[in-house]
Amino acid sequence: MLVIVLENAPPRLRGRLAVWLLEVRAGVYVGQYSRRVREHIWSQVVEGIEGGNAVIAWSAKNEAGFEFKTLGKNRRMPVDFDGVQLVSFLPLPPADAL
């Protein structure tokens, strides 16, 4: 299983992903591909994301059963905790900074 979530992505990237994957919700794509195809699809996301952000998750033979990568600015950032991928939340910016 492969899942890609896009936020603030250009429409042409969303259309490009819809060629390979099923868009089950706005910006949420799912499919089942080999590692080689998955890496090709992710390279298309890296090239086309511009100012948006994205995350890709896929099935893997590890304790969690999946792995993931992120791209672009987001409050949720992946962290490695003793070899386990977790997600850390960055603090909200102060209200006067907005």
N, CA, C and O atoms as CSV, one atom per row, in Angstrom:
chain,resi,resn,atom,element,x,y,z
A,1,MET,N,N,0.842,-1.177,0.000
A,1,MET,CA,C,0.000,0.000,0.000
A,1,MET,C,C,0.876,1.224,0.000
A,1,MET,O,O,1.908,1.282,0.668
A,2,LEU,N,N,0.445,2.192,-0.756
A,2,LEU,CA,C,1.145,3.463,-0.890
A,2,LEU,C,C,0.127,4.573,-0.682
A,2,LEU,O,O,-0.956,4.543,-1.267
A,3,VAL,N,N,0.469,5.553,0.148
A,3,VAL,CA,C,-0.414,6.698,0.388
A,3,VAL,C,C,0.415,7.973,0.268
A,3,VAL,O,O,1.494,8.075,0.851
A,4,ILE,N,N,-0.086,8.931,-0.479
A,4,ILE,CA,C,0.536,10.249,-0.588
A,4,ILE,C,C,-0.519,11.287,-0.229
A,4,ILE,O,O,-1.652,11.233,-0.708
A,5,VAL,N,N,-0.130,12.231,0.621
A,5,VAL,CA,C,-1.011,13.344,0.988
A,5,VAL,C,C,-0.324,14.641,0.585
A,5,VAL,O,O,0.828,14.888,0.942
A,6,LEU,N,N,-1.049,15.461,-0.164
A,6,LEU,CA,C,-0.535,16.757,-0.607
A,6,LEU,C,C,-1.322,17.877,0.056
A,6,LEU,O,O,-2.535,17.770,0.238
A,7,GLU,N,N,-0.626,18.957,0.416
A,7,GLU,CA,C,-1.272,20.187,0.898
A,7,GLU,C,C,-0.698,21.348,0.110
A,7,GLU,O,O,0.514,21.437,-0.086
A,8,ASN,N,N,-1.562,22.230,-0.338
A,8,ASN,CA,C,-1.154,23.431,-1.087
A,8,ASN,C,C,-0.297,23.090,-2.301
A,8,ASN,O,O,0.648,23.808,-2.627
A,9,ALA,N,N,-0.634,21.995,-2.963
A,9,ALA,CA,C,0.118,21.575,-4.145
A,9,ALA,C,C,-0.505,22.178,-5.399
A,9,ALA,O,O,-1.716,22.392,-5.446
A,10,PRO,N,N,0.306,22.451,-6.409
A,10,PRO,CA,C,-0.226,22.998,-7.661
A,10,PRO,C,C,-1.158,21.978,-8.337
A,10,PRO,O,O,-0.933,20.773,-8.235
A,11,PRO,N,N,-2.192,22.455,-9.018
A,11,PRO,CA,C,-3.136,21.536,-9.669
A,11,PRO,C,C,-2.483,20.568,-10.651
A,11,PRO,O,O,-2.935,19.432,-10.792
A,12,ARG,N,N,-1.424,21.009,-11.332
A,12,ARG,CA,C,-0.794,20.100,-12.299
A,12,ARG,C,C,-0.151,18.899,-11.605
A,12,ARG,O,O,-0.122,17.807,-12.173
A,13,LEU,N,N,0.367,19.084,-10.377
A,13,LEU,CA,C,0.919,17.945,-9.642
A,13,LEU,C,C,-0.198,17.008,-9.211
A,13,LEU,O,O,-0.057,15.788,-9.283
A,14,ARG,N,N,-1.304,17.582,-8.763
A,14,ARG,CA,C,-2.443,16.738,-8.347
A,14,ARG,C,C,-2.952,15.926,-9.528
A,14,ARG,O,O,-3.275,14.747,-9.380
A,15,GLY,N,N,-3.026,16.555,-10.707
A,15,GLY,CA,C,-3.457,15.830,-11.893
A,15,GLY,C,C,-2.467,14.747,-12.291
A,15,GLY,O,O,-2.856,13.667,-12.736
A,16,ARG,N,N,-1.174,15.049,-12.125
A,16,ARG,CA,C,-0.135,14.072,-12.455
A,16,ARG,C,C,-0.260,12.836,-11.560
A,16,ARG,O,O,-0.160,11.708,-12.044
A,17,LEU,N,N,-0.476,13.041,-10.268
A,17,LEU,CA,C,-0.606,11.902,-9.349
A,17,LEU,C,C,-1.859,11.091,-9.649
A,17,LEU,O,O,-1.874,9.873,-9.467
A,18,ALA,N,N,-2.905,11.761,-10.107
A,18,ALA,CA,C,-4.155,11.050,-10.409
A,18,ALA,C,C,-3.988,10.077,-11.577
A,18,ALA,O,O,-4.821,9.191,-11.765
A,19,VAL,N,N,-2.916,10.235,-12.363
A,19,VAL,CA,C,-2.643,9.283,-13.445
A,19,VAL,C,C,-2.260,7.921,-12.860
A,19,VAL,O,O,-2.649,6.882,-13.394
A,20,TRP,N,N,-1.493,7.930,-11.757
A,20,TRP,CA,C,-0.982,6.686,-11.191
A,20,TRP,C,C,-1.789,6.184,-9.998
A,20,TRP,O,O,-1.876,4.979,-9.757
A,21,LEU,N,N,-2.381,7.123,-9.250
A,21,LEU,CA,C,-2.989,6.761,-7.971
A,21,LEU,C,C,-4.455,7.191,-7.934
A,21,LEU,O,O,-4.879,8.054,-8.703
A,22,LEU,N,N,-5.210,6.587,-7.044
A,22,LEU,CA,C,-6.611,6.942,-6.856
A,22,LEU,C,C,-6.707,8.047,-5.809
A,22,LEU,O,O,-6.213,7.885,-4.693
A,23,GLU,N,N,-7.336,9.166,-6.154
A,23,GLU,CA,C,-7.509,10.263,-5.208
A,23,GLU,C,C,-8.791,10.010,-4.428
A,23,GLU,O,O,-9.886,10.269,-4.926
A,24,VAL,N,N,-8.658,9.506,-3.206
A,24,VAL,CA,C,-9.827,9.117,-2.408
A,24,VAL,C,C,-10.444,10.295,-1.648
A,24,VAL,O,O,-11.620,10.250,-1.287
A,25,ARG,N,N,-9.677,11.323,-1.410
A,25,ARG,CA,C,-10.123,12.597,-0.836
A,25,ARG,C,C,-9.253,13.666,-1.474
A,25,ARG,O,O,-8.234,13.355,-2.090
A,26,ALA,N,N,-9.647,14.911,-1.331
A,26,ALA,CA,C,-8.839,15.985,-1.917
A,26,ALA,C,C,-7.411,15.916,-1.387
A,26,ALA,O,O,-7.181,16.097,-0.192
A,27,GLY,N,N,-6.469,15.659,-2.258
A,27,GLY,CA,C,-5.062,15.621,-1.887
A,27,GLY,C,C,-4.580,14.321,-1.277
A,27,GLY,O,O,-3.419,14.234,-0.876
A,28,VAL,N,N,-5.433,13.298,-1.193
A,28,VAL,CA,C,-5.049,12.000,-0.613
A,28,VAL,C,C,-5.099,10.947,-1.709
A,28,VAL,O,O,-6.157,10.681,-2.280
A,29,TYR,N,N,-3.944,10.347,-1.999
A,29,TYR,CA,C,-3.809,9.391,-3.104
A,29,TYR,C,C,-3.371,8.039,-2.556
A,29,TYR,O,O,-2.518,7.965,-1.672
A,30,VAL,N,N,-3.957,6.977,-3.084
A,30,VAL,CA,C,-3.580,5.626,-2.654
A,30,VAL,C,C,-3.319,4.760,-3.874
A,30,VAL,O,O,-3.853,5.002,-4.957
A,31,GLY,N,N,-2.488,3.747,-3.675
A,31,GLY,CA,C,-2.176,2.800,-4.735
A,31,GLY,C,C,-1.283,1.696,-4.219
A,31,GLY,O,O,-0.944,1.645,-3.037
A,32,GLN,N,N,-0.913,0.822,-5.117
A,32,GLN,CA,C,-0.053,-0.319,-4.771
A,32,GLN,C,C,0.974,-0.458,-5.879
A,32,GLN,O,O,0.638,-0.892,-6.981
A,33,TYR,N,N,2.226,-0.096,-5.604
A,33,TYR,CA,C,3.270,-0.138,-6.617
A,33,TYR,C,C,4.560,-0.686,-6.040
A,33,TYR,O,O,4.728,-0.773,-4.823
A,34,SER,N,N,5.469,-1.054,-6.931
A,34,SER,CA,C,6.793,-1.520,-6.530
A,34,SER,C,C,7.615,-0.337,-6.003
A,34,SER,O,O,7.241,0.825,-6.164
A,35,ARG,N,N,8.731,-0.667,-5.376
A,35,ARG,CA,C,9.610,0.375,-4.846
A,35,ARG,C,C,10.073,1.309,-5.966
A,35,ARG,O,O,10.120,2.526,-5.787
A,36,ARG,N,N,10.408,0.741,-7.103
A,36,ARG,CA,C,10.903,1.550,-8.226
A,36,ARG,C,C,9.853,2.561,-8.699
A,36,ARG,O,O,10.170,3.731,-8.918
A,37,VAL,N,N,8.621,2.115,-8.855
A,37,VAL,CA,C,7.551,3.029,-9.289
A,37,VAL,C,C,7.253,4.043,-8.196
A,37,VAL,O,O,7.032,5.222,-8.476
A,38,ARG,N,N,7.246,3.579,-6.941
A,38,ARG,CA,C,7.000,4.504,-5.827
A,38,ARG,C,C,8.042,5.628,-5.822
A,38,ARG,O,O,7.697,6.796,-5.642
A,39,GLU,N,N,9.302,5.278,-6.019
A,39,GLU,CA,C,10.354,6.290,-6.035
A,39,GLU,C,C,10.191,7.240,-7.224
A,39,GLU,O,O,10.471,8.433,-7.108
A,40,HIS,N,N,9.746,6.721,-8.351
A,40,HIS,CA,C,9.488,7.590,-9.500
A,40,HIS,C,C,8.348,8.565,-9.201
A,40,HIS,O,O,8.448,9.757,-9.494
A,41,ILE,N,N,7.280,8.059,-8.624
A,41,ILE,CA,C,6.144,8.924,-8.275
A,41,ILE,C,C,6.588,9.997,-7.282
A,41,ILE,O,O,6.232,11.166,-7.428
A,42,TRP,N,N,7.369,9.598,-6.271
A,42,TRP,CA,C,7.842,10.567,-5.266
A,42,TRP,C,C,8.748,11.611,-5.915
A,42,TRP,O,O,8.704,12.780,-5.530
A,43,SER,N,N,9.556,11.223,-6.873
A,43,SER,CA,C,10.411,12.202,-7.563
A,43,SER,C,C,9.552,13.234,-8.295
A,43,SER,O,O,9.933,14.402,-8.379
A,44,GLN,N,N,8.406,12.822,-8.822
A,44,GLN,CA,C,7.493,13.763,-9.455
A,44,GLN,C,C,6.931,14.748,-8.425
A,44,GLN,O,O,6.752,15.930,-8.720
A,45,VAL,N,N,6.656,14.252,-7.212
A,45,VAL,CA,C,6.165,15.128,-6.142
A,45,VAL,C,C,7.250,16.130,-5.757
A,45,VAL,O,O,6.973,17.319,-5.605
A,46,VAL,N,N,8.486,15.651,-5.599
A,46,VAL,CA,C,9.601,16.528,-5.219
A,46,VAL,C,C,9.786,17.631,-6.265
A,46,VAL,O,O,10.008,18.788,-5.910
A,47,GLU,N,N,9.698,17.285,-7.528
A,47,GLU,CA,C,9.883,18.262,-8.597
A,47,GLU,C,C,8.740,19.272,-8.684
A,47,GLU,O,O,8.956,20.424,-9.059
A,48,GLY,N,N,7.514,18.840,-8.336
A,48,GLY,CA,C,6.361,19.691,-8.581
A,48,GLY,C,C,5.692,20.309,-7.382
A,48,GLY,O,O,4.687,21.000,-7.552
A,49,ILE,N,N,6.192,20.101,-6.164
A,49,ILE,CA,C,5.461,20.538,-4.971
A,49,ILE,C,C,5.480,22.051,-4.784
A,49,ILE,O,O,4.574,22.600,-4.158
A,50,GLU,N,N,6.497,22.737,-5.316
A,50,GLU,CA,C,6.644,24.193,-5.162
A,50,GLU,C,C,6.539,24.594,-3.687
A,50,GLU,O,O,7.350,24.128,-2.887
A,51,GLY,N,N,5.579,25.435,-3.292
A,51,GLY,CA,C,5.491,25.899,-1.905
A,51,GLY,C,C,4.639,25.023,-1.009
A,51,GLY,O,O,4.454,25.354,0.163
A,52,GLY,N,N,4.119,23.927,-1.512
A,52,GLY,CA,C,3.264,23.056,-0.711
A,52,GLY,C,C,4.068,22.075,0.128
A,52,GLY,O,O,5.285,22.194,0.271
A,53,ASN,N,N,3.354,21.106,0.675
A,53,ASN,CA,C,4.039,20.057,1.424
A,53,ASN,C,C,3.375,18.729,1.149
A,53,ASN,O,O,2.230,18.671,0.701
A,54,ALA,N,N,4.106,17.658,1.422
A,54,ALA,CA,C,3.615,16.320,1.101
A,54,ALA,C,C,4.192,15.297,2.064
A,54,ALA,O,O,5.235,15.513,2.682
A,55,VAL,N,N,3.494,14.191,2.174
A,55,VAL,CA,C,3.993,13.042,2.915
A,55,VAL,C,C,3.659,11.796,2.105
A,55,VAL,O,O,2.594,11.701,1.494
A,56,ILE,N,N,4.576,10.853,2.111
A,56,ILE,CA,C,4.359,9.567,1.465
A,56,ILE,C,C,4.567,8.485,2.518
A,56,ILE,O,O,5.523,8.542,3.291
A,57,ALA,N,N,3.674,7.503,2.549
A,57,ALA,CA,C,3.798,6.361,3.461
A,57,ALA,C,C,3.565,5.094,2.650
A,57,ALA,O,O,2.711,5.063,1.764
A,58,TRP,N,N,4.326,4.055,2.956
A,58,TRP,CA,C,4.187,2.797,2.231
A,58,TRP,C,C,4.417,1.619,3.168
A,58,TRP,O,O,5.051,1.748,4.215
A,59,SER,N,N,3.894,0.484,2.772
A,59,SER,CA,C,4.052,-0.735,3.555
A,59,SER,C,C,5.519,-1.135,3.574
A,59,SER,O,O,6.212,-1.023,2.562
A,60,ALA,N,N,5.989,-1.599,4.715
A,60,ALA,CA,C,7.382,-2.022,4.845
A,60,ALA,C,C,7.453,-3.177,5.842
A,60,ALA,O,O,6.596,-3.337,6.711
A,61,LYS,N,N,8.501,-3.968,5.682
A,61,LYS,CA,C,8.691,-5.102,6.592
A,61,LYS,C,C,9.529,-4.643,7.778
A,61,LYS,O,O,10.712,-4.968,7.878
A,62,ASN,N,N,8.913,-3.895,8.661
A,62,ASN,CA,C,9.555,-3.481,9.909
A,62,ASN,C,C,8.513,-3.585,11.020
A,62,ASN,O,O,7.383,-4.014,10.786
A,63,GLU,N,N,8.902,-3.191,12.220
A,63,GLU,CA,C,7.997,-3.348,13.357
A,63,GLU,C,C,6.715,-2.537,13.206
A,63,GLU,O,O,5.642,-3.005,13.586
A,64,ALA,N,N,6.811,-1.343,12.663
A,64,ALA,CA,C,5.632,-0.489,12.481
A,64,ALA,C,C,4.773,-0.965,11.310
A,64,ALA,O,O,3.565,-0.731,11.290
A,65,GLY,N,N,5.390,-1.629,10.341
A,65,GLY,CA,C,4.645,-2.083,9.176
A,65,GLY,C,C,4.591,-1.052,8.055
A,65,GLY,O,O,3.974,-1.287,7.016
A,66,PHE,N,N,5.233,0.081,8.269
A,66,PHE,CA,C,5.252,1.128,7.239
A,66,PHE,C,C,6.466,2.032,7.442
A,66,PHE,O,O,7.092,2.039,8.502
A,67,GLU,N,N,6.773,2.784,6.404
A,67,GLU,CA,C,7.773,3.850,6.469
A,67,GLU,C,C,7.165,5.084,5.830
A,67,GLU,O,O,6.165,4.981,5.119
A,68,PHE,N,N,7.745,6.238,6.069
A,68,PHE,CA,C,7.228,7.447,5.457
A,68,PHE,C,C,8.333,8.481,5.271
A,68,PHE,O,O,9.377,8.419,5.919
A,69,LYS,N,N,8.082,9.427,4.377
A,69,LYS,CA,C,8.942,10.577,4.124
A,69,LYS,C,C,8.056,11.802,4.061
A,69,LYS,O,O,6.874,11.710,3.727
A,70,THR,N,N,8.624,12.941,4.378
A,70,THR,CA,C,7.879,14.191,4.260
A,70,THR,C,C,8.663,15.154,3.381
A,70,THR,O,O,9.863,14.989,3.163
A,71,LEU,N,N,7.969,16.146,2.892
A,71,LEU,CA,C,8.562,17.148,2.016
A,71,LEU,C,C,7.858,18.467,2.260
A,71,LEU,O,O,6.630,18.510,2.339
A,72,GLY,N,N,8.620,19.543,2.381
A,72,GLY,CA,C,8.023,20.862,2.564
A,72,GLY,C,C,7.817,21.193,4.034
A,72,GLY,O,O,8.054,20.373,4.920
A,73,LYS,N,N,7.371,22.413,4.261
A,73,LYS,CA,C,7.214,22.934,5.618
A,73,LYS,C,C,5.870,22.499,6.196
A,73,LYS,O,O,4.824,22.660,5.568
A,74,ASN,N,N,5.924,21.941,7.416
A,74,ASN,CA,C,4.717,21.493,8.113
A,74,ASN,C,C,5.041,21.444,9.600
A,74,ASN,O,O,6.199,21.275,9.979
A,75,ARG,N,N,4.022,21.591,10.442
A,75,ARG,CA,C,4.260,21.512,11.902
A,75,ARG,C,C,4.663,20.115,12.327
A,75,ARG,O,O,5.354,19.957,13.333
A,76,ARG,N,N,4.257,19.117,11.599
A,76,ARG,CA,C,4.601,17.734,11.948
A,76,ARG,C,C,5.909,17.371,11.256
A,76,ARG,O,O,5.991,17.383,10.027
A,77,MET,N,N,6.918,17.053,12.034
A,77,MET,CA,C,8.221,16.713,11.485
A,77,MET,C,C,8.627,15.311,11.948
A,77,MET,O,O,8.480,14.977,13.124
A,78,PRO,N,N,9.136,14.496,11.027
A,78,PRO,CA,C,9.573,13.148,11.426
A,78,PRO,C,C,10.835,13.225,12.286
A,78,PRO,O,O,11.716,14.052,12.052
A,79,VAL,N,N,10.900,12.357,13.271
A,79,VAL,CA,C,12.092,12.234,14.122
A,79,VAL,C,C,12.411,10.754,14.270
A,79,VAL,O,O,11.518,9.907,14.267
A,80,ASP,N,N,13.682,10.465,14.398
A,80,ASP,CA,C,14.122,9.093,14.610
A,80,ASP,C,C,14.336,8.893,16.102
A,80,ASP,O,O,15.136,9.600,16.716
A,81,PHE,N,N,13.632,7.942,16.686
A,81,PHE,CA,C,13.762,7.646,18.107
A,81,PHE,C,C,14.223,6.207,18.241
A,81,PHE,O,O,13.417,5.279,18.172
A,82,ASP,N,N,15.526,6.025,18.434
A,82,ASP,CA,C,16.118,4.676,18.527
A,82,ASP,C,C,15.725,3.797,17.357
A,82,ASP,O,O,15.396,2.625,17.540
A,83,GLY,N,N,15.758,4.353,16.161
A,83,GLY,CA,C,15.468,3.577,14.959
A,83,GLY,C,C,13.995,3.510,14.594
A,83,GLY,O,O,13.640,2.927,13.570
A,84,VAL,N,N,13.137,4.093,15.409
A,84,VAL,CA,C,11.704,4.106,15.128
A,84,VAL,C,C,11.323,5.502,14.646
A,84,VAL,O,O,11.663,6.495,15.290
A,85,GLN,N,N,10.624,5.583,13.527
A,85,GLN,CA,C,10.170,6.880,13.029
A,85,GLN,C,C,8.944,7.330,13.807
A,85,GLN,O,O,7.937,6.624,13.870
A,86,LEU,N,N,9.043,8.512,14.395
A,86,LEU,CA,C,7.919,9.123,15.100
A,86,LEU,C,C,7.679,10.504,14.504
A,86,LEU,O,O,8.431,10.957,13.641
A,87,VAL,N,N,6.633,11.163,14.968
A,87,VAL,CA,C,6.310,12.503,14.470
A,87,VAL,C,C,6.320,13.468,15.641
A,87,VAL,O,O,5.697,13.218,16.672
A,88,SER,N,N,7.030,14.570,15.473
A,88,SER,CA,C,7.111,15.618,16.475
A,88,SER,C,C,6.348,16.836,15.965
A,88,SER,O,O,6.374,17.136,14.771
A,89,PHE,N,N,5.673,17.532,16.871
A,89,PHE,CA,C,4.952,18.747,16.510
A,89,PHE,C,C,5.800,19.955,16.862
A,89,PHE,O,O,6.284,20.071,17.988
A,90,LEU,N,N,5.983,20.850,15.909
A,90,LEU,CA,C,6.663,22.102,16.194
A,90,LEU,C,C,5.684,23.010,16.929
A,90,LEU,O,O,4.479,22.931,16.691
A,91,PRO,N,N,6.180,23.873,17.819
A,91,PRO,CA,C,5.266,24.778,18.542
A,91,PRO,C,C,4.614,25.780,17.586
A,91,PRO,O,O,5.169,26.122,16.542
A,92,LEU,N,N,3.430,26.236,17.969
A,92,LEU,CA,C,2.750,27.271,17.194
A,92,LEU,C,C,3.533,28.570,17.304
A,92,LEU,O,O,4.125,28.841,18.349
A,93,PRO,N,N,3.552,29.383,16.245
A,93,PRO,CA,C,4.218,30.679,16.359
A,93,PRO,C,C,3.427,31.568,17.309
A,93,PRO,O,O,2.209,31.423,17.417
A,94,PRO,N,N,4.101,32.489,18.001
A,94,PRO,CA,C,3.380,33.406,18.897
A,94,PRO,C,C,2.332,34.201,18.116
A,94,PRO,O,O,2.516,34.503,16.937
A,95,ALA,N,N,1.230,34.534,18.794
A,95,ALA,CA,C,0.124,35.238,18.132
A,95,ALA,C,C,0.567,36.574,17.561
A,95,ALA,O,O,0.073,36.989,16.512
A,96,ASP,N,N,1.503,37.265,18.240
A,96,ASP,CA,C,1.945,38.565,17.729
A,96,ASP,C,C,2.855,38.435,16.508
A,96,ASP,O,O,3.114,39.426,15.825
A,97,ALA,N,N,3.344,37.220,16.225
A,97,ALA,CA,C,4.189,36.997,15.050
A,97,ALA,C,C,3.352,36.794,13.790
A,97,ALA,O,O,3.886,36.819,12.681
A,98,LEU,N,N,2.046,36.592,13.952
A,98,LEU,CA,C,1.184,36.347,12.785
A,98,LEU,C,C,0.768,37.599,12.121
A,98,LEU,O,O,0.044,37.559,11.127
